[in-house]
């Protein structure tokens, strides 16, 4: 199994690290502090890459695997940043039966990343999402606030081309 | 503590309050099956195989975690419970790669045994995910194959709680749940210390050591190779278990006989080099004490501990003894002194070690472990792998005669054989150091303060006006406690023995498997340790410096302990490694 370390170079600043370490110092001795610390870290960085989980593990004196286990158990935590263009494939029931799974797979292929990841240039990130309420247009994807409906996989390259800048 | 009155399967019983149903049933002579349960460290009620009926309860309860109370009526074996357990097993199987014919644990698998016990007839009753082989072979010592894992988390518990490493844990959730390392890196990319405790508690074939036997068979069949084998002290205390002998049986003689019949040219003993280790280590200790060197001196026999130190406490590296471990000293002497004396080209010597340990597989790949310019030890196999070789060779192990080790490197003292139990290296070193300090023969032979299976032991000895404070710890979680006390200045020791595995090598990660039930009810490490202490007591020579071959090697070759040549051949170096 390939590792899940983000391909996006880490861009955290010393100020962010200090903010996180201060929070850890504040919460460390309270029971059940790991989740709040991780939530706070995600507020600071937007996601929880290995560099950040390492700070949390050392600060909280728990193995990094425990942090990672929590980060991958809860859907609220991201291992990758979000891109300039945030693509979401609706995997709700109506879109799914209309083939959104194939759209999602095509997006992964075109972007060269897996669901939940971000391209190293920080341009596109890809996630599956729940019903966005546009079932009449199924299958649907969203790119930031633009909605594209009634798609087939071959539509994907053309849509991505609109976001060249 | 007060007792409560309960009934199990209609039989009245008085059991201590606070017992679980599982413990109460055991008192009544009833075995409730368990999979995930490991006493004290994995009481999570996850696998549901121990479900029993309790009168008045809404549904079945998990016996491993459910406490008894006054008047409780428990039913452990009703048709409903039997059916539950069978379905439970079928569901576990639905997500387990069922390759029992070729599986390394076939015949020795707790899941397989329970399936037979509960009459599972169709292992494919539920289709499940049909997992494909999923191999992590990045570490030097072992394979992880999640396609066979049933998520009992016993490995996770020992890694975190016994060993303070916590490099494996449950990742993701639901059907995607799997045991892995942070960011799903390979075991070889994280701070795993190679101790193999996870293998010892794995109940299926998901975790196993990398095979070394193929290379050994090949060498044994090669007439140009002079194949020598060494056996660690703890192997003789456990090998018999793989052949159905009781835990705590000394099979030294049969082990030697089986190795000879497998075709090894020389059957030698790591006891010899354990004695040599004491000569070098006791010298190092006295030098550091006299010359104001870094103290406490910490033993270096356990490669799991060494790797832990390098990853987690690199600042303690100056405290480590520079002595190679007995395995490596043995290999070094074999390919230098022994080769020269017998006029054999070291390149034609194939040096095999049988160890209770998986970290030894890692150790012989380390840098600075090649006294003759080639690896000191060519292949390490575990006690389990030796048992497999003996079985394949068709040897009737139990009925083999007792035979003696070969000369000269089969010579070992009682001090060496106790290396395999926690406190043994300390005691062996003290036997020699005391006589060296006083300059008188006939010093004390038994140091009971450092014996026993407790995780941390301390003692103070005053010899010839010199007081030596010592500590002994086994299990890396205990080791960590002692290191923290040393670092904070709370404790001031001169000599410390650390062993990675709880109880020392007798409980090493390469020892024969025992099912969870035995782990939970038998003091395995204590029973095996008794073998070593009896073996020691029965020997005429019980001090390392009395070993005649060790004396001869210093006279003929190494000059004296701690000499320049001894340092070149018998000592090594360490390297700081990262934790993340």
Interface residues (C-beta under 8 A of the other chain):
Chain A: X1 X2 X3 X4 X5 X50 X53 X54 X57 X58 X62 X63 X64 X65 X66 X67 X68 X69 X72 X73 X79
Chain B: X134 X136 X146 X160 X165 X166 X167 X168 X169 X170 X171 X172 X173 X180 X181 X182 X183 X184 X185 X186 X189 X190 X580
